[in-house]
Each structure stands twice: as structure tokens, then as C-alpha cells.
Amino acid sequence: MRPAVIFPTAALAAALCLVAAPRRADAGIEACGDIYVEASAQCELIPPGADCDVRCTPISVQATCSAELYASCAADCTGTATVECTGSCDADCHAECDVDPGMYECSAECQAGCETDCGASCATGDAGAECRASCQSTCSGHCDASCSGTPPSADCDAKCQARCEGSCTAEANFSCQIDCQADGYVSCTAEAQGSCMAHCDTQNGALFCDGEYVDYGNNLDECVMALKDLLDIEVEGYAMAECHDNSCEAEAGGSVGCQVAGGGSSGPGLIALLALFFFGAAARRRRTR
């Protein structure tokens, strides 16, 4: 049997976050399957076997499916921003940005403005929930793409141009994306539920934000760090730790398999994932931007 590294306390294991692999400068929500996540979302890593059937429901995988379907529908949904939308948006944007250009965040403001139109575009009920998920993924996709080259130091002209191009192009594609995604929800839901159950049954566990399943693929550490970097969200039940010989243990969470963070070597030894699961007395932690 291979030797294991034993951490005497959960607190010591959590403290080893300090030696985790360095954050990737280009890590984004794409590291979490391009899922739409609110800045105030509460995210948690659910340990293997913990109510998987209850958590991995068709509703819980809607956001994951909408992100996947948005990408598959993009080639057919190529509407461009209208002059009317861009003009009125630019005026509203400057009215907000000029107050404090340094605090104006292009992507966040783009998505916030874009999503106000989702309610009007979608009905209520289960179909309405799928529609709103599709609408949100469309806003997120176009806003991120449009604002990706606009740094925080940019002036309001650059920020507002990117913000309005993103939200107005998303609005021009609402109808196409909603219809296109609706055709793929049945098959996507089945596949996403299967992925959710698979993650929930593995040593790493399943990741949820506000009850929505996050398909992190095989890059849990990268997804968690992206949530922290972009939205300052701490994932409950997750910590980074150093371990060796493909095994780690901690009193609070049992043993988990070691994985090289970021898909590659970060120097001598292995940087591993340690999922610490606290039951009953564990306090729910969240940071918001």
C-alpha cells in the first residue's frame, strides 16, 4: 500500500492552500464550463454520495446546459447589434460610467443591462426557466466576448462601446438562441444529469452554485480558482493542499486522490486537491464582490 500524508487537523490541511499551484492569469468562468454564475452566488462542493439523486435534477443542470447549448447554437445565431439599441445604450452607459470610470466594469454592467430584457423575453413556468437560462447564457457569452479586450483602466468610450456591442448583439440573438437551445434541452439535460451523478460519485464530489450544477470537467481546482479570481467566491467544502504518493488524508474529510493542478507540473512534488467536508457544525462561508 502506498504511504499517505496525514494532516493532524483540518485547519492545518486548509492552511496548506498557501502552497497551492499559482493561479492562471487567463482562468475564467470558461474553466467552469462557461456556466453563468451570479457575483453573489453561494458555491459548495458536495461530498460523494451525499443526496446525489436529490441534487442532480433537470432544474439543477439548466445553467450548465444553457452554456453548452449557447456555444453549439452560436454558428446559426449571428444577428448583429441594431443602431437604435447601441445609441440609447451608449448614452445610458456614459451617464453611469462618467461618474466613476475606474469602478465601471464592462462585462458585469453589460450582463446586468442585458438581463433586464430576459424577463420580457421569457414566459413563466418550467419552460420559462429554461428560456431565462438560455437568455442569461446569451448575455454572458456576448458580454464576455465583447468586453474581453477592455481592461479596467480603459476610458468610458472604450468601455461603453464594448458594453453596448455585447448587450445589443445578445439582444439581437435572443430569439434565435432561445429557440435553438430549446431543441437541445432534452438530450443535454440527460447528459448533464449523468455528468452530475458521475462527479457526485467520485472522490472530488459535485460542485453547485446556488443549487445549480457546475460541470468542471476534470479541472476542479482551476474552476474553483476562477470563481475566486473573477467573483471572489469561496467554495464551501473545498481546500487546496500538498500531498505525495497519490494520496492525502485529513481527519475532517478522509482521503482523496492527488491530481496535478492545472493539468501539468508546478515544480517538485505534486499539488493536490483536498476536499474537506464538514457536516452539521460547518459554517457556510461566502464572499461577494
N, C-alpha and C positions, 0 to 999 in steps of 0.2 A: 504493500500500500504506500502511496506517495505521501510524504510528510506534509502537514498542514501548518500554516502560520496561525497561531492563536492570539487573538486580541483579548486582553483581560477584561475590558469593558467596552460597551457600545460607544461610550464617549470617546475612548481612545481611537476606536475604529473611525468614527466620524471625523476626528481631528486629522486623520491621515489624508483628508481631502486636500490638504496643503501640498501634498506631493503628487497630485494627480497630473495627468498629461496636460500640456498647455492648450488653451482654447484656440480653436481655429479662427483666424481672422474672418474667413468667409462663411462661417457657420450661420445658418439662418433657419427659419421655420421649415425650409425645404428639408432640413435634417430630421424633421418630424413628419415627413410625408406631405409637406405643403399644407398641412391642416390649418384652418383658421382658428386662432386662439385669442380670446379677449385678454387685454393687458391686465385685467383684474382676476383672471381665471385662477382657480384653485386646482393644482395638479397633484396626483398621488400615484405611487407605484403600488399596485395590488399584488400581494404575495401569491405564489402558485396555489391553486385550488381554493382560493377564497371567493366563494359565491360567483364563480365564472359564469354559470348559466344565467344568473340574475343580471350580471353586469354586461355581458356580451349580447345585447339585444339589437334588433333592427334600428331602434331610435339612437342607440349609443354609437352606431357606426355611420350615421348620416354625414357628419362633418368629414370623416375620412373618405367616404365615397364621393362627396361633392368635390373634394380636392382632386381626387383621381380622375373623375369624370370631366372636370373642367379642362384638364390637360388634354384628354382624348377628344374633346369637342372643339378645342381651340382652332384646329385647322379648318373647320366648317363654319366657325363663327368669327367673321373678320370685319364686322361693322366698325366704322371709324367715328370719331367724335364729331358732333354737329357744331357748327359755328355758334348757334344760339346758346347751347349748353356751355361751351367754352367761354364765351363772352361774359355771361352772367356769373359763371363760377369764378372767373378771374377777378371780377370786381369784388365779390364776396371774400375771396381769398386774401386779396390785398388789404381789405378792411381789417382782417384778423391778423395777418402776418406783420403788417407795418407797426402794430402795437409793440411787438417784441419778436423781431426776426430770429433771434438766436434760439428762442423757445419753440418756434413753429416747426413741427415735424411733418415733413411732406407725406410720408406713407400713412402715418396714423391719422392725419387730418383728411387725407384722400379717402381712406376707408370709412371714416366716420361720416363724411358727407355723402359718400356713395350709398352707404347702407340705409340712409334715411328713405331712400326710394324703394328698398326691398319690401317693406310692409305693403306699399301700394301695389306692388307687382305680384304679390302672392296672397292666396286665399288662406283661410284658417283650416285647422284640422291636420291630419297626418300628411296629406298631400301638400298642404301649406307649409309644413315643417320642412319637407324635402325641398320645396321651392325656395324657402328662405335660405337653406343651406347652400343651394345652388347659386343663389343671388350673392350671398356672402363670399363664396369661393371666387365668383367672378370679380367682385370688388377687390378682394385680396390679391388675386392674380394680376389684374391690370394695374392696380396701385403700386404693388411691389415692383413690377417691371418698369413702370414709368418713373418711379422715384429712386430706383437703384443707383443711378449715377448722380444723384443730387445730395451732396454732403451737408451736414448740419450748418457748416459755415457759409453755405450759398446764400445769395441775397434773395429777397422776396420775389423778384422777377423770375428767377430760375425755379424757385420752389413752387410758385403758383402755376407756372407753365406745366411743370411735371405733375403737380397735384391735379390740375384740371384735365390734362390729357388723359390721365389714368382713370379718374372717376367718370368722365364723359364717354370715354371709349367703353368702359364697363357698362354704362347705361345703354349704349348703343347695341350691346351684345346680350343684354338681359334676356330678352325673349328667346333668342336663338339658344343660348346656353341652358335656360330653364327647360325648354322643350327637348333639347338634345340629351341633357342629363337624365331627364325623366325616363327616357327609353332604356337607360342602362342601370337604373337603380336596383332592379330585382336581382340581376346577376351579381352586381357589385356588392349588394348587401350580404348575399350568401357567402361570397369570398371574404369579405371583411369580417364577418362573424367567425368564419373559420380561422382567420388570422388572429383575431382577438382570443379565441379559445386556445390556439396554439401558444401564444405568448403567455396566457394565463396559466398554462400547464407546464411552462418551462421554469428554470431556476431564476431567470431575470424577472418574471412576472409581467403583468399587463399595465400599461400606462394610460391614465384617464385625466382629462382636464375638464372640469365642470361636468363630469359624468359622461363625457364623450371620449370614445376610444381613440388613442393616438397610435397609428401604425408606424413605429420607429424602425421597422425593418430589423437589421442586425446591428444597429448603431444606437443603442440606448444612451450611452454616455454622451455622444455627440448631440442627440436630441435634447437631453436634459441641459447640457451646457448652452445650447441655442436658446432655450426658454429663459435661462438665466441671463444670457448676454443681451437678448433683444427686449425681454419683457420684465426682467428682474423677478422671475417666478422661481421660487424654491420648490422642488418636488418632494412632497412628503414621502417618507419611506425609502429614500434613496441617498446614498453617500458614495464617494469615491474612496478607494483605499489601495494601498500597495500590498501585493501578495506574491507568492512564489510557488513553484512546482504545481501550478494549475489548481491551487486550492486555497481558499480563505475561510476563516471561521470567526464568528463573533457570538458572544453569549446571547445577544438580543435577536439575532437573525439566523443562526445556524450557518451552514456552509454553502457557498456558491462557487461556480466555476469562474476561473480567471479568463479575461479576454484582453487583448491588446487594444487600448483606447485608440479611436480614430482609424482603425484598420491597419496600423503599422507600428513599427518600433519607435519608442520615445526615449531610447537610451538603454543603459544596462538594466536588466531585470524587466519585469512585466508590470504594467499599470493595469489594475483590475477594477472591476465593478463589484461593489459590495452593497447588496440591498438589505437595509436594516428595517425590519418590520416591527413596529411597536403596536401592541394591542391594548385596548382598554384605556390606559392612562396616557397614551401618547397624545400630545397637544398638536392640533392642526396649525401648521405654520404657513403663512402666505405673505409675500411682499408684492406690492403693486407699484407700478411706475408712477 
